[in-house]
Amino acid sequence: MGIVAGLDSSSEYTRIVVCDADTGAVLRQGYAPHPLEPKSTEADPQAWLLSLGEAAGGGLLEGVQAIGVSAQQHGLITLDAQGGPVRPALLGNDRRAQVAAADLVDALGGRQAWAEAVGSVPQAALPVAKLRWLARTEPEAAQRVAAVLQPHDWLVWQLLGRPARRTTDRGGASCTGYWSAGTGAWRPDLVETALGHQCALPEVLGPAEAAGTTPEGLLISAGTGETMAAAFGLGVRTGDAVVSLGASGSVMAVHHEALADSTGMITSFADATGMHLPVVHTLNAVRALRGTAEMLGVEALGDLSELAMKSTPGASGLVMLPYLEGERTPQLPHTAGTLSGLRRESMKPEHLARAAFEGMLCSLADALDVLRGRGVEVRRVFLLGAAAELPAVQAVAPAVFAAQVVVPQPADYAAIGAARQAAWALGVAQGTLSPAAPPAWQGASAQVFEPGEDADVGMAVRQQYRATREQIHPGAFAQGL
């Protein structure tokens, strides 16, 4: 079929993979950092183009027939009537819109109304809250806003030469707070509620549709957000969940319908294939391991893992609730972590190390159970992040999650997912693929771990954890996990 490329423009860099369109084999790769402060909450989008150009240098895209774009989510680019930027882009890590998000919740009549309207409750990161913040703090700039885009929408528009038609995809649209994953339609009334007036919204393309073709004949697919692209690159399907281990954690799964959740614990995204990706976030994951390592005077997480493996399941009765920065799942924003079960025999470094790993994974298992409680099937868990390589994580996770655990080989899965989307759109354009079935690329190389005989042990660890959680925070989960 040909050669395709996928580019991932994250918050800090651009990665490009060039792949065989039939098999997904990676032929060559490019990388360039963004010329931005790493923790900046605003950016000039032109910097993303500069990074893209640098990453694609040296003839990287020679012979490429189609490009897919993945980019950081929840960013907001405001355009004036001439298509110029009203102000620098507001990025997903901008938390200034917390009060604006709370105002919006009240404006629509509460959390349940938002969950039913768009599948998510406003948070500071969402573009809808950023629009409200802009209207309240920069009213003159807000009045000039004629159109809004997200980062991947903007990059696609630029690659196509800034045509009159602007597009997005279902995955990106579901990250805005003013598109319903359940109905597949924009809610312009929510944009007006947030911004104070209507503005142009991009056309939402289907998973296999092309956004357009460049004058040179290069097809550009719809693009999508990083989460959706990574899921597509991994090849997750119904029955699969993805647990991401960063400083904070997230759990998402493939589901056949959008989920409305008035508690705000579930955010209902759309994926890059026509399905849905309900996501549950925790505020604490690897930060609990790093804190424990510092407490024990251990320098590396590998050393903490080695120490934990000297303990036994249940950590001699020691339980850590890893709510160090407050918690989002369950909703305990002002709480702190807890260490319970201290007895003379449990006061050893290896038991504390084990309790940290078990606490982190039990917290993420609680997040998995939020999805399972809403009918989401989970048979297999993809475990992502550098901490997924730690032996203690791999020893504990299958039993605690009560599922097969897959640890994929590290790769640029968002860029690969973008390339797979490009191959799909190219195949449909050439008549070799159906819009209903993406290219069947080979799955990621991975290690696979089964719960096996440890399932009962995992259940006992979780029961010990639940008992402690209920003692310290009774009724924290409305679902009664």
C-alpha positions as CSV (number, residue, x, y, z in Angstrom):
1,M,0.0,0.0,0.0
2,G,2.9,2.4,0.6
3,I,4.7,4.3,3.4
4,V,3.0,6.5,6.0
5,A,4.2,8.7,8.9
6,G,2.9,9.4,12.3
7,L,3.9,12.5,14.3
8,D,3.3,13.0,18.0
9,S,3.6,16.6,19.2
10,S,3.6,16.2,23.0
11,S,4.1,19.0,25.6
12,E,7.9,18.7,25.3
13,Y,8.9,17.3,21.9
14,T,7.9,16.0,18.5
15,R,8.5,12.4,17.6
16,I,8.0,11.1,14.0
17,V,7.8,7.4,12.9
18,V,7.8,6.3,9.3
19,C,6.1,3.0,8.9
20,D,5.2,0.4,6.2
21,A,1.5,1.0,5.7
22,D,0.7,-2.8,5.4
23,T,2.6,-4.2,8.4
24,G,3.3,-1.2,10.6
25,A,7.0,-2.0,10.7
26,V,8.9,1.2,11.7
27,L,11.3,2.2,8.9
28,R,12.9,5.3,10.4
29,Q,12.3,7.8,13.2
30,G,12.9,11.5,14.0
31,Y,12.9,13.6,17.1
32,A,13.2,17.2,18.2
33,P,12.4,19.1,21.4
34,H,10.0,21.9,21.6
35,P,11.7,25.3,22.0
36,L,9.6,25.9,25.2
37,E,10.0,25.9,28.9
38,P,9.1,22.3,29.9
39,K,6.5,23.3,32.5
40,S,5.1,26.3,30.7
41,T,1.3,26.6,30.7
42,E,1.2,28.7,27.5
43,A,2.9,28.3,24.1
44,D,3.2,29.9,20.7
45,P,1.9,27.2,18.4
46,Q,4.5,28.2,15.8
47,A,7.0,26.5,18.1
48,W,5.4,23.2,17.4
49,L,5.8,23.7,13.7
50,L,9.5,24.6,14.2
51,S,10.0,21.4,16.2
52,L,8.1,19.4,13.5
53,G,10.3,20.7,10.8
54,E,13.4,19.9,12.8
55,A,12.2,16.3,13.5
56,A,11.4,15.8,9.8
57,G,14.8,17.0,8.6
58,G,17.3,15.0,6.6
59,G,14.7,13.6,4.2
60,L,12.8,11.6,6.9
61,L,9.5,12.0,5.0
62,E,10.8,11.0,1.6
63,G,8.4,8.6,-0.1
64,V,5.7,9.1,2.5
65,Q,2.1,9.1,1.1
66,A,0.1,10.0,4.2
67,I,0.6,11.6,7.6
68,G,-1.3,11.2,10.8
69,V,-1.0,13.7,13.7
70,S,-1.2,13.0,17.4
71,A,-0.8,15.9,19.9
72,Q,-1.1,16.9,23.5
73,Q,-4.7,17.0,24.8
74,H,-6.8,19.7,26.4
75,G,-4.8,22.6,24.8
76,L,-6.8,25.5,23.5
77,I,-5.9,27.6,20.5
78,T,-8.1,30.7,19.9
79,L,-8.3,32.2,16.5
80,D,-9.7,35.6,15.4
81,A,-11.8,36.2,12.3
82,Q,-8.7,36.2,10.0
83,G,-7.4,32.9,11.4
84,G,-4.7,34.5,13.4
85,P,-4.0,33.6,17.1
86,V,-5.8,35.8,19.6
87,R,-3.3,34.9,22.3
88,P,-0.8,32.1,23.1
89,A,-2.2,28.6,23.3
90,L,-3.4,27.5,26.7
91,L,-1.9,24.1,27.5
92,G,-3.4,21.1,29.2
93,N,-1.3,21.6,32.4
94,D,-2.8,25.1,33.0
95,R,-4.7,24.9,36.3
96,R,-5.8,28.6,36.4
97,A,-9.3,27.7,35.4
98,Q,-10.3,25.8,38.6
99,V,-12.7,28.5,39.7
100,A,-14.0,28.8,36.2
101,A,-14.7,25.1,36.0
102,A,-16.7,25.2,39.3
103,D,-18.7,28.1,37.9
104,L,-19.6,26.1,34.8
105,V,-20.7,23.2,36.9
106,D,-23.2,25.5,38.7
107,A,-24.2,27.2,35.4
108,L,-25.6,24.0,33.9
109,G,-27.2,22.8,37.1
110,G,-24.7,20.5,38.6
111,R,-22.4,17.5,37.9
112,Q,-25.1,15.2,36.7
113,A,-26.2,17.6,34.1
114,W,-22.7,17.9,32.7
115,A,-22.1,14.1,32.8
116,E,-25.3,13.6,30.8
117,A,-24.6,16.4,28.4
118,V,-21.0,15.7,27.4
119,G,-19.8,12.7,29.4
120,S,-17.5,14.7,31.7
121,V,-17.6,17.2,34.5
122,P,-15.7,20.4,33.9
123,Q,-12.1,20.4,35.3
124,A,-9.5,23.1,35.0
125,A,-7.7,21.3,32.1
126,L,-10.7,21.2,29.8
127,P,-11.0,23.7,27.0
128,V,-14.5,24.6,28.1
129,A,-13.1,25.8,31.4
130,K,-10.3,27.7,29.7
131,L,-12.9,29.5,27.6
132,R,-14.7,30.6,30.8
133,W,-11.4,31.7,32.4
134,L,-10.6,33.7,29.2
135,A,-14.0,35.4,29.3
136,R,-13.6,36.3,32.9
137,T,-9.9,37.4,33.0
138,E,-9.2,38.6,29.5
139,P,-12.6,39.8,28.2
140,E,-11.1,41.9,25.3
141,A,-9.3,38.8,24.0
142,A,-12.4,36.7,24.5
143,Q,-14.5,39.0,22.4
144,R,-12.1,38.5,19.5
145,V,-12.3,34.7,19.5
146,A,-14.0,33.6,16.3
147,A,-12.9,29.9,16.2
148,V,-11.2,27.4,18.6
149,L,-9.0,24.4,17.9
150,Q,-6.9,21.9,19.9
151,P,-3.2,21.3,19.1
152,H,-3.7,18.4,16.7
153,D,-6.4,20.2,14.9
154,W,-4.2,23.2,14.5
155,L,-1.2,21.1,13.2
156,V,-3.4,19.4,10.7
157,W,-4.8,22.8,9.5
158,Q,-1.3,24.1,9.1
159,L,0.0,21.0,7.2
160,L,-2.9,21.5,4.8
161,G,-2.1,25.2,4.2
162,R,-4.7,26.7,6.4
163,P,-7.8,25.9,4.3
164,A,-11.2,27.4,5.0
165,R,-12.3,24.0,6.4
166,R,-11.0,23.1,9.8
167,T,-11.4,19.6,11.2
168,T,-10.9,17.4,14.3
169,D,-11.8,13.8,15.2
170,R,-14.0,12.2,17.8
171,G,-11.2,11.6,20.2
172,G,-10.0,15.2,20.2
173,A,-13.6,16.6,20.3
174,S,-14.4,14.4,23.4
175,C,-11.6,16.2,25.3
176,T,-13.1,19.7,25.0
177,G,-16.1,19.6,27.4
178,Y,-18.5,20.8,24.6
179,W,-18.9,17.7,22.5
180,S,-20.9,14.7,23.5
181,A,-19.4,11.3,23.1
182,G,-22.8,9.8,23.5
183,T,-24.6,11.8,20.7
184,G,-21.5,12.6,18.5
185,A,-22.5,16.3,18.4
186,W,-21.1,19.6,19.4
187,R,-22.8,21.6,22.2
188,P,-22.4,25.2,20.9
189,D,-24.7,26.3,23.8
190,L,-22.0,25.3,26.2
191,V,-19.4,27.2,24.3
192,E,-21.6,30.3,24.5
193,T,-22.1,29.6,28.3
194,A,-18.3,29.5,28.8
195,L,-17.1,32.2,26.3
196,G,-20.1,34.5,26.2
197,H,-20.8,34.2,22.5
198,Q,-20.8,31.6,19.7
199,C,-17.6,30.7,17.7
200,A,-16.7,28.4,14.9
201,L,-16.1,24.7,15.8
202,P,-14.2,22.3,13.6
203,E,-15.9,19.6,11.6
204,V,-15.7,16.2,13.3
205,L,-14.3,13.5,11.0
206,G,-14.9,9.8,11.2
207,P,-11.9,7.5,12.2
208,A,-10.9,6.6,8.6
209,E,-11.7,10.0,7.0
210,A,-8.9,12.2,5.6
211,A,-8.7,15.8,6.6
212,G,-7.5,16.7,3.2
213,T,-4.6,16.5,0.8
214,T,-1.7,18.9,0.4
215,P,-0.9,20.5,-2.9
216,E,2.0,18.0,-3.2
217,G,-0.6,15.1,-3.0
218,L,0.3,14.1,0.6
219,L,-2.9,12.8,2.4
220,I,-3.4,14.1,6.0
221,S,-5.7,11.9,8.2
222,A,-8.0,13.2,10.8
223,G,-5.5,13.2,13.7
224,T,-6.3,12.6,17.3
225,G,-5.3,13.2,20.9
226,E,-2.2,11.5,22.4
227,T,-4.3,9.1,24.6
228,M,-6.4,7.9,21.7
229,A,-3.4,7.6,19.4
230,A,-1.4,5.6,22.0
231,A,-4.4,3.2,22.5
232,F,-4.6,2.7,18.7
233,G,-0.9,2.2,18.4
234,L,-1.0,-0.4,21.2
235,G,-3.9,-2.2,19.5
236,V,-6.1,-2.3,22.5
237,R,-9.6,-3.6,22.0
238,T,-12.8,-4.5,23.9
239,G,-11.8,-6.3,27.1
240,D,-8.5,-4.4,27.4
241,A,-7.6,-1.7,29.9
242,V,-4.5,0.5,29.9
243,V,-2.9,1.5,33.3
244,S,-0.4,4.3,33.0
245,L,2.1,4.7,35.8
246,G,3.4,8.2,36.0
247,A,3.7,10.4,39.0
248,S,-0.1,10.2,38.9
249,G,-2.0,7.3,37.4
250,S,-4.7,6.7,34.9
251,V,-6.8,3.7,33.9
252,M,-8.7,3.6,30.6
253,A,-10.6,0.8,28.8
254,V,-12.2,0.2,25.5
255,H,-16.0,0.2,25.8
256,H,-18.9,0.1,23.3
257,E,-20.7,3.2,24.7
258,A,-20.1,6.5,26.4
259,L,-20.5,6.5,30.2
260,A,-22.2,9.4,32.1
261,D,-20.8,9.6,35.6
262,S,-22.0,12.4,37.9
263,T,-19.3,11.7,40.5
264,G,-16.7,13.0,38.0
265,M,-14.5,10.0,38.5
266,I,-15.1,8.7,34.9
267,T,-14.3,10.9,32.0
268,S,-15.9,9.5,28.8
269,F,-13.6,10.0,25.8
270,A,-14.1,8.7,22.3
271,D,-11.3,6.7,20.8
272,A,-9.7,6.7,17.3
273,T,-11.7,3.7,16.0
274,G,-15.4,4.5,16.7
275,M,-15.5,3.1,20.2
276,H,-15.2,4.8,23.5
277,L,-12.4,5.2,26.1
278,P,-13.7,5.8,29.6
279,V,-10.8,7.0,31.8
280,V,-10.3,7.2,35.6
281,H,-7.5,9.2,37.0
282,T,-5.6,8.9,40.3
283,L,-3.4,11.7,41.7
284,N,-0.9,9.4,43.2
285,A,1.1,6.6,41.6
286,V,4.9,6.6,41.2
287,R,5.2,9.6,43.5
288,A,4.3,7.2,46.3
289,L,7.2,5.0,45.3
290,R,9.6,7.9,45.1
291,G,8.5,9.2,48.5
292,T,9.0,5.8,50.0
293,A,12.4,5.5,48.4
294,E,13.5,8.9,49.9
295,M,12.1,7.8,53.3
296,L,14.2,4.7,53.2
297,G,17.3,6.4,51.9
298,V,17.1,4.3,48.6
299,E,18.3,6.2,45.5
300,A,16.7,4.3,42.7
301,L,13.3,2.7,42.2
302,G,15.0,-0.4,41.1
303,D,16.6,-0.7,44.5
304,L,13.2,-0.1,46.1
305,S,11.8,-2.9,44.0
306,E,14.6,-5.2,45.0
307,L,13.9,-4.4,48.7
308,A,10.2,-5.0,48.2
309,M,10.8,-8.5,46.8
310,K,12.4,-9.5,50.1
311,S,9.0,-9.1,51.7
312,T,5.9,-11.2,51.3
313,P,2.4,-10.5,49.9
314,G,0.6,-8.3,52.4
315,A,3.8,-6.7,53.6
316,S,3.5,-8.4,57.1
317,G,0.2,-6.5,57.6
318,L,1.6,-3.0,56.6
319,V,-0.8,-1.1,54.4
320,M,-0.2,2.2,52.7
321,L,-3.0,4.4,51.4
322,P,-1.0,6.4,48.8
323,Y,-3.1,9.6,48.9
324,L,-0.1,11.8,49.3
325,E,-1.4,14.8,47.3
326,G,-5.0,14.3,48.2
327,E,-6.9,12.0,45.8
328,R,-9.3,12.1,42.9
329,T,-10.3,8.5,42.9
330,P,-11.9,8.4,45.5
331,Q,-12.6,12.1,45.7
332,L,-10.6,13.1,48.8
333,P,-8.9,16.4,47.7
334,H,-7.7,17.4,51.1
335,T,-6.6,14.1,52.6
336,A,-3.1,12.8,53.2
337,G,-1.5,9.3,52.9
338,T,-1.8,6.7,55.6
339,L,0.5,4.0,56.9
340,S,-1.4,1.4,58.9
341,G,-0.7,-1.9,60.5
342,L,2.6,-0.9,62.3
343,R,3.7,-3.7,64.6
344,R,7.2,-4.6,65.7
345,E,7.5,-7.4,63.2
346,S,6.3,-5.2,60.3
347,M,8.7,-2.3,61.0
348,K,11.3,-3.3,58.5
349,P,12.4,-1.6,55.3
350,E,11.4,-4.4,53.0
351,H,7.8,-4.4,54.3
352,L,7.5,-0.6,53.9
353,A,8.8,-1.0,50.3
354,R,6.3,-3.8,49.6
355,A,3.5,-1.8,51.1
356,A,4.3,1.1,48.8
357,F,4.0,-1.1,45.7
358,E,0.9,-2.8,46.9
359,G,-0.7,0.5,47.9
360,M,-0.1,2.1,44.5
361,L,-1.4,-0.9,42.6
362,C,-4.4,-1.4,44.9
363,S,-5.3,2.3,44.4
364,L,-5.2,1.7,40.6
365,A,-7.2,-1.5,41.1
366,D,-9.9,0.6,42.8
367,A,-9.9,2.8,39.6
368,L,-10.3,-0.3,37.5
369,D,-13.2,-1.4,39.7
370,V,-14.9,2.0,39.1
371,L,-15.0,1.0,35.4
372,R,-15.9,-2.6,36.1
373,G,-18.8,-1.4,38.2
374,R,-20.2,0.4,35.2
375,G,-20.2,-2.8,33.1
376,V,-16.8,-2.3,31.4
377,E,-15.2,-5.7,30.7
378,V,-11.5,-6.0,31.7
379,R,-9.7,-9.2,30.9
380,R,-6.3,-7.9,30.0
381,V,-4.3,-4.9,31.4
382,F,-1.6,-3.1,29.5
383,L,0.8,-1.6,32.0
384,L,2.7,1.5,30.7
385,G,5.4,3.7,32.2
386,A,9.0,3.2,33.3
387,A,7.8,1.7,36.6
388,A,6.0,-1.1,34.7
389,E,9.5,-2.6,34.2
390,L,10.1,-3.0,37.9
391,P,10.0,-6.7,39.1
392,A,7.9,-5.7,42.2
393,V,5.3,-4.1,39.9
394,Q,5.2,-7.2,37.7
395,A,5.0,-9.5,40.7
396,V,2.1,-7.7,42.3
397,A,0.0,-6.3,39.5
398,P,-1.5,-9.5,37.9
399,A,-2.8,-10.8,41.2
400,V,-4.1,-7.4,42.4
401,F,-5.7,-6.5,39.1
402,A,-7.1,-10.1,38.7
403,A,-6.2,-10.0,35.0
404,Q,-3.5,-10.9,32.6
405,V,-0.9,-8.1,32.6
406,V,0.9,-7.0,29.4
407,V,4.0,-4.9,29.6
408,P,4.7,-3.6,26.1
409,Q,8.3,-2.9,24.9
410,P,8.9,0.9,25.2
411,A,8.0,2.6,21.9
412,D,6.5,5.8,20.6
413,Y,2.9,4.4,20.6
414,A,1.2,7.7,20.1
415,A,3.2,8.3,16.9
416,I,2.7,4.7,15.8
417,G,-1.1,5.2,16.4
418,A,-1.0,8.3,14.3
419,A,0.8,6.4,11.5
420,R,-1.8,3.6,11.7
421,Q,-4.6,6.2,11.3
422,A,-2.8,7.6,8.3
423,A,-2.5,4.1,6.8
424,W,-6.2,3.5,7.4
425,A,-7.2,6.8,5.7
426,L,-4.8,6.0,2.8
427,G,-6.2,2.5,2.4
428,V,-9.7,3.8,2.2
429,A,-8.7,6.4,-0.3
430,Q,-7.0,3.7,-2.4
431,G,-10.0,1.3,-2.0
432,T,-7.9,-1.4,-0.3
433,L,-9.3,-0.9,3.2
434,S,-12.8,-0.6,4.6
435,P,-13.8,2.4,6.7
436,A,-15.0,-0.1,9.2
437,A,-11.8,-2.0,9.8
438,P,-8.3,-0.5,10.4
439,P,-5.1,-2.0,9.1
440,A,-4.2,-5.2,11.0
441,W,-0.7,-4.2,12.2
442,Q,1.4,-6.5,14.3
443,G,0.9,-5.9,18.0
444,A,3.5,-4.5,20.3
445,S,6.3,-6.8,21.5
446,A,5.5,-7.4,25.2
447,Q,6.0,-9.4,28.3
448,V,2.9,-11.2,29.6
449,F,2.2,-12.0,33.2
450,E,-0.7,-14.2,34.4
451,P,-2.3,-14.0,37.8
452,G,-2.2,-17.8,38.0
453,E,-2.1,-19.3,41.5
454,D,-1.5,-15.9,43.0
455,A,-5.2,-14.8,42.4
456,D,-6.2,-15.7,45.9
457,V,-3.2,-13.9,47.3
458,G,-4.1,-10.8,45.3
459,M,-7.6,-10.9,46.7
460,A,-6.3,-11.1,50.3
461,V,-4.0,-8.1,49.6
462,R,-6.9,-6.1,48.3
463,Q,-9.2,-7.1,51.2
464,Q,-6.5,-5.9,53.6
465,Y,-6.2,-2.6,51.7
466,R,-10.0,-2.1,51.4
467,A,-10.4,-2.7,55.2
468,T,-7.9,0.0,55.9
469,R,-9.4,2.4,53.4
470,E,-12.9,1.9,54.8
471,Q,-11.6,2.4,58.3
472,I,-9.9,5.7,57.5
473,H,-12.3,6.9,54.8
474,P,-15.6,5.2,55.3
475,G,-17.9,5.4,52.3
476,A,-15.3,7.1,50.1
477,F,-16.6,5.2,47.0
478,A,-20.2,5.8,46.2
479,Q,-20.1,2.6,44.2
480,G,-19.3,0.7,47.4
481,L,-16.1,-0.9,46.1
